[in-house]
Amino acid sequence: MQVFNVSMKVLKRNAPSILIYLGIFLGLSLLFASNSSEQEAEYASFETVKTPVALFLEEDTPLTRSFEEYLQENAYLVTVKDEEKTLADALYFRIVTYVIRIPEGFTDSFLNGEPLPIVKETLPDAITNIYTDLSIENFFNTARVYRESLPDASLPEVLEKTVSTLSVKTPVKVETYGGEKPSSYTRFYYNYMSYSMVSILVLGTSIIMLLWRDLPLRRRTEISPLKKSSIQLQKVLSLGVFTLLTFMLLNVFYFLVNRNAVLDDKTLLHMGNSFILAFTSMGMSFLVGTLLKSRNAITAVSNVVSLGPSFISGVFVPQALLGEGVLTLARVTPTYYYVTANELIATLGSTMNPDIYIHMLVLAAFGVLFFLLAFYFGQRHKIARSV
């Protein structure tokens, strides 16, 4: 086990730098997972949008007072000085996004069924102004309906029925279809683990593979009685130990940082999926280390094979937001199948989804392919060198 022992000694000697890289990538993954989980919680909830509004009433009537009270429940009324320059500055700096002015004679115009002369001034690019428009229309359209349907009713009675009708709130409940509500943090953590794991394994593999490219050491190994297959096997075994340690550290950190973590069936499936990813990442790392000779080149390739698939496979950007063309390209990367399996696990209900195991098998097949390619190119390199 000489080759294995030497490889492990080199990894031990470079442990501080590897741990620094591990800490950096793990910190980024934790940050991304936390932010994504919080954002999804916001997207999965409903809250009425209130916009900052400046309201100017040039007449004091029951209609205008009732409208002001209604608007206070659906917008933030901001006190702004009624000057043209002050209002322009307030809109520019987004102190308010909507200015409403109800002129003198508005109530008489409303009672006579004439068009409502409400003066509005808005911020053009503020989409939330739609909610203010809806609030204005809801109040006066409802009041107009009661006014026309109850011609003998007084204005206070019309306003009382209007306020009573508009006070009815419709409960909004956000449902998750396709299974139980997923654990957002768990799903995002294991999705981002693909970025961390691939980066760490490629960097760690480069240390081992470049060691055996040293000319004196390579010559001593070739003239030794060790079989070539034994040398390759011991290299793979050392990489396997490094991969297993990385896998265990990343999973242990999940339980350390997530206080609500439980070792249930879903978590075990996430861990199993990440274990297959570790195997595939090891094969990818072995292939990269076999093909490349420079540590700088391996570092550059590490960024490409970790960041590239993460952007197009659903790690940094959810798959639901990616176009079909991007997802078609992502299907040639193992990260796509890993992330898809995680998404299916997160929404898993009481019935097992067989697609989870299909994606895991495809992910494992990528790992086998990477190892076969690494051995093939490694043998070709030896033949070319001997010739």
C-alpha positions in Angstrom: 0.0 0.0 0.0 2.9 2.3 -0.7 1.1 4.5 -3.2 -1.9 4.8 -0.9 0.2 5.7 2.1 2.2 8.4 0.2 -1.1 9.9 -1.2 -2.6 10.1 2.3 0.6 11.7 3.7 0.4 14.4 1.0 -3.3 15.0 1.8 -2.4 15.3 5.5 0.4 17.7 4.7 -2.0 19.9 2.7 -4.9 19.5 5.1 -4.8 23.2 6.3 -5.2 24.6 2.8 -7.9 22.0 1.9 -9.8 22.9 5.1 -9.6 26.6 4.2 -11.1 25.9 0.8 -13.7 23.6 2.5 -14.6 26.4 4.9 -15.0 29.0 2.2 -17.1 26.8 -0.1 -19.2 25.6 2.9 -19.7 29.1 4.1 -20.9 30.2 0.7 -23.3 27.2 0.5 -24.7 27.9 4.0 -25.2 31.6 3.1 -26.9 30.8 -0.2 -29.1 28.1 1.4 -30.2 30.4 4.2 -31.1 33.3 1.8 -32.9 31.0 -0.6 -34.9 29.4 2.2 -36.0 32.8 3.5 -36.9 34.0 0.1 -39.0 30.9 -0.6 -40.8 31.4 2.7 -41.7 34.9 1.5 -42.8 33.7 -1.9 -44.9 31.0 -0.3 -46.9 33.5 1.9 -49.4 36.1 1.0 -49.5 39.7 2.3 -51.4 42.6 0.9 -49.1 45.2 -0.6 -49.4 48.7 0.8 -48.0 51.6 -1.1 -47.0 55.1 0.2 -49.7 57.5 -0.8 -50.1 61.3 -0.3 -53.8 62.2 0.0 -55.1 65.8 -0.3 -58.8 66.5 0.5 -60.0 69.9 -0.7 -63.4 69.3 0.9 -64.5 67.7 4.2 -67.6 65.5 3.6 -68.7 62.1 4.9 -67.7 60.6 1.5 -64.2 61.9 1.6 -63.7 61.1 5.3 -64.9 57.5 4.7 -62.6 57.2 1.7 -59.7 58.4 3.8 -60.4 55.8 6.5 -60.7 53.1 3.9 -57.5 54.1 2.2 -55.6 54.0 5.6 -56.3 50.3 5.8 -54.9 49.6 2.3 -52.1 52.1 1.9 -49.5 54.1 3.9 -50.7 57.7 4.1 -47.7 59.9 4.1 -47.8 63.6 5.1 -46.2 65.7 2.4 -46.3 69.5 2.0 -48.7 70.5 -0.8 -46.2 72.2 -3.0 -45.4 71.3 -6.6 -41.6 71.0 -6.0 -42.0 69.1 -2.7 -44.4 66.6 -4.3 -42.1 66.2 -7.3 -39.2 65.5 -5.0 -41.3 63.0 -2.9 -42.2 61.1 -6.0 -38.6 61.2 -7.3 -37.1 59.9 -4.1 -40.0 57.4 -3.7 -41.2 58.9 -0.4 -44.6 58.4 -2.0 -45.5 56.6 -5.2 -49.0 57.9 -5.6 -50.6 61.4 -5.1 -54.4 61.6 -4.8 -56.2 64.9 -4.8 -59.9 65.1 -4.4 -61.1 68.6 -5.5 -63.9 70.8 -4.2 -67.3 69.7 -5.4 -66.3 66.0 -5.6 -69.1 64.8 -3.4 -71.8 66.6 -5.4 -70.4 65.2 -8.6 -70.5 61.7 -7.1 -74.1 62.1 -5.9 -75.2 63.4 -9.3 -73.7 60.4 -11.1 -71.1 62.5 -13.0 -67.5 61.3 -13.8 -65.3 61.3 -10.8 -62.8 64.2 -11.1 -60.1 62.6 -9.0 -56.6 64.1 -9.7 -53.9 61.5 -9.7 -50.1 61.8 -10.0 -48.1 58.6 -9.9 -44.6 57.3 -10.3 -44.5 55.7 -13.8 -42.3 52.7 -13.0 -44.0 51.7 -9.7 -46.0 48.5 -10.4 -47.5 48.5 -6.9 -49.6 51.5 -7.9 -52.0 49.0 -9.4 -53.1 48.1 -5.9 -53.8 51.7 -5.1 -55.9 52.0 -8.3 -57.8 49.0 -7.3 -58.5 50.4 -3.9 -59.8 53.6 -5.3 -62.0 51.8 -7.8 -63.3 49.3 -5.3 -64.4 52.0 -2.9 -66.2 54.3 -5.3 -67.6 51.6 -7.5 -69.1 49.8 -4.5 -70.5 53.1 -3.2 -72.0 53.9 -6.6 -73.7 50.5 -6.8 -75.3 51.0 -3.4 -76.2 54.5 -4.4 -78.0 53.4 -7.6 -79.6 50.3 -6.1 -80.8 52.2 -3.0 -81.9 55.6 -4.3 -83.9 56.4 -1.1 -80.9 55.7 1.2 -79.0 58.6 2.7 -75.3 59.1 2.0 -74.2 57.9 5.5 -76.3 54.7 5.0 -74.7 54.1 1.6 -71.2 54.6 3.1 -72.0 52.3 6.0 -73.0 49.5 3.6 -69.9 50.2 1.4 -67.5 50.0 4.3 -69.2 46.8 5.6 -68.9 45.2 2.2 -65.3 46.1 1.7 -64.3 45.0 5.2 -65.0 41.4 4.2 -61.6 39.8 3.7 -60.9 36.7 1.6 -58.5 34.3 3.3 -55.5 33.3 1.2 -53.9 30.0 1.7 -50.8 28.9 -0.2 -50.9 25.2 -0.9 -48.0 22.9 -2.0 -49.0 20.3 -4.6 -47.3 17.1 -5.4 -46.7 16.0 -1.8 -46.1 17.4 1.6 -44.6 20.8 2.2 -40.9 20.5 1.5 -38.2 21.4 4.0 -36.8 24.4 2.2 -33.5 24.6 4.1 -32.7 20.9 3.7 -33.5 21.1 0.0 -31.4 24.2 -0.6 -28.5 22.9 1.5 -28.2 19.7 -0.4 -28.6 21.4 -3.7 -25.7 23.8 -2.9 -23.7 20.9 -1.6 -23.1 19.9 -5.3 -21.1 23.1 -5.8 -19.1 22.6 -2.6 -18.4 19.0 -3.1 -17.2 19.2 -6.7 -15.0 22.1 -6.0 -13.3 20.5 -3.0 -12.9 17.1 -4.6 -11.3 18.5 -7.8 -8.9 20.7 -5.8 -8.0 17.8 -3.5 -7.6 15.4 -6.3 -5.2 17.8 -8.1 -2.9 17.5 -5.1 -2.7 13.7 -5.4 -2.6 13.4 -9.1 0.1 16.1 -9.6 2.2 14.3 -7.0 2.5 11.3 -9.2 3.3 13.4 -12.2 6.6 14.3 -10.6 9.2 12.8 -12.9 11.6 11.2 -10.3 8.7 9.7 -8.4 7.0 8.5 -11.5 10.2 6.7 -12.7 10.7 5.1 -9.3 7.1 3.9 -9.4 7.4 2.5 -12.9 10.5 0.4 -12.1 9.0 -0.9 -8.9 7.6 -4.4 -8.7 4.1 -2.9 -8.2 1.6 -3.8 -10.8 0.1 -0.9 -12.8 -3.4 -2.0 -11.8 -2.4 -1.9 -8.2 -0.9 1.6 -8.5 -4.2 2.8 -10.1 -6.3 1.0 -7.5 -4.3 2.6 -4.6 -4.7 6.0 -6.1 -8.5 5.5 -6.4 -8.6 4.2 -2.9 -6.8 7.3 -1.5 -9.3 9.5 -3.4 -12.1 7.4 -2.1 -11.0 8.0 1.5 -10.7 11.8 0.8 -14.2 11.7 -0.9 -15.7 9.9 2.1 -14.3 12.3 4.6 -15.6 15.3 2.5 -19.0 13.6 2.3 -19.1 13.0 6.0 -18.0 16.6 6.9 -20.6 18.2 4.6 -23.4 16.1 6.1 -22.3 16.6 9.7 -22.3 20.3 9.1 -25.9 20.1 8.0 -26.9 18.7 11.4 -24.8 21.3 13.2 -26.2 24.4 11.4 -29.8 23.2 11.1 -31.4 23.0 14.6 -34.6 21.5 13.2 -32.8 18.7 11.3 -34.2 15.2 11.9 -32.9 12.0 10.5 -36.1 11.0 8.8 -36.7 9.2 5.5 -36.4 12.3 3.4 -33.1 13.3 5.0 -31.8 9.8 4.5 -32.7 10.0 0.8 -31.0 13.4 0.5 -27.9 11.9 2.1 -28.0 8.9 -0.2 -28.3 11.1 -3.2 -25.4 13.2 -2.0 -23.3 10.0 -1.5 -23.9 9.1 -5.1 -22.9 12.6 -6.1 -19.7 12.2 -4.1 -18.9 9.0 -6.1 -19.6 10.8 -9.3 -17.6 13.9 -8.3 -14.7 11.6 -7.4 -14.8 10.1 -10.9 -15.0 13.5 -12.4 -12.0 14.6 -10.3 -10.0 11.6 -11.2 -10.7 12.3 -14.9 -9.7 15.9 -14.6 -6.5 15.0 -12.7 -5.7 12.4 -15.3 -6.1 14.8 -18.3 -4.5 17.9 -16.9 -0.9 18.5 -15.8 -0.9 21.9 -14.3 -2.4 22.8 -10.9 -3.5 26.2 -12.3 -5.3 24.5 -15.1 -7.0 22.1 -12.6 -8.1 25.0 -10.5 -9.6 26.7 -13.5 -11.4 23.5 -14.6 -12.6 23.1 -11.0 -14.4 26.5 -11.3 -15.9 25.6 -14.6 -17.2 22.1 -13.7 -18.6 23.4 -10.3 -20.0 26.8 -11.2 -21.1 26.1 -14.8 -23.6 23.2 -14.0 -24.7 25.0 -10.8 -26.0 27.9 -12.9 -27.8 25.8 -15.5 -29.0 22.8 -13.5 -31.0 24.5 -10.7 -28.5 25.1 -7.9 -28.2 28.8 -8.0 -31.4 29.4 -10.1 -34.4 27.2 -9.5 -35.2 24.9 -12.5 -38.7 26.3 -12.7 -37.2 29.7 -13.7 -34.9 28.2 -16.3 -35.8 28.0 -20.0 -36.3 24.7 -21.8 -33.2 25.2 -23.8 -31.1 25.7 -20.7 -32.5 22.6 -19.1 -31.8 20.6 -22.2 -28.2 21.6 -22.0 -28.2 20.9 -18.3 -29.2 17.3 -18.9 -25.7 16.4 -20.1 -24.4 17.2 -16.6 -24.7 15.0 -13.5 -25.7 18.0 -11.4 -29.1 18.2 -13.2 -30.0 14.7 -12.1 -28.8 15.3 -8.6 -30.8 18.5 -8.2 -33.9 17.0 -9.8 -33.7 14.1 -7.4 -33.4 16.5 -4.5 -36.5 18.4 -5.6 -38.5 15.2 -5.9 -37.3 14.1 -2.5 -38.3 17.4 -0.9 -41.9 17.1 -2.3 -42.2 13.4 -1.5 -45.5 12.4 0.1 -46.5 9.1 1.6 -45.9 7.2 -1.7 -42.4 6.8 -3.1 -41.7 8.4 -6.4 -39.7 5.9 -8.6 -38.3 8.8 -10.6 -36.0 9.6 -7.6 -34.2 6.3 -8.1 -34.0 6.7 -11.9 -32.2 10.1 -11.5 -29.9 8.5 -8.9 -29.0 5.7 -11.3 -28.3 8.2 -14.0 -26.1 10.2 -11.6 -24.2 7.0 -10.7 -23.8 6.1 -14.4 -22.0 9.4 -14.9 -19.6 8.4 -12.2 -18.9 5.1 -13.8 -18.4 6.8 -17.2 -15.9 9.3 -15.6 -13.9 6.4 -14.1 -13.8 4.5 -17.4 -12.7 7.6 -19.3 -10.0 8.3 -16.7 -8.6 4.7 -17.0 -8.8 4.8 -20.8 -7.0 8.1 -21.2 -4.5 7.1 -18.5 -3.6 3.9 -20.4 -3.3 5.9 -23.7 -1.0 8.4 -21.9 1.3 5.5 -20.7 1.4 3.9 -24.2 2.2 7.2 -25.9 4.9 7.9 -23.3 6.5 4.5 -23.8 6.5 4.9 -27.6 
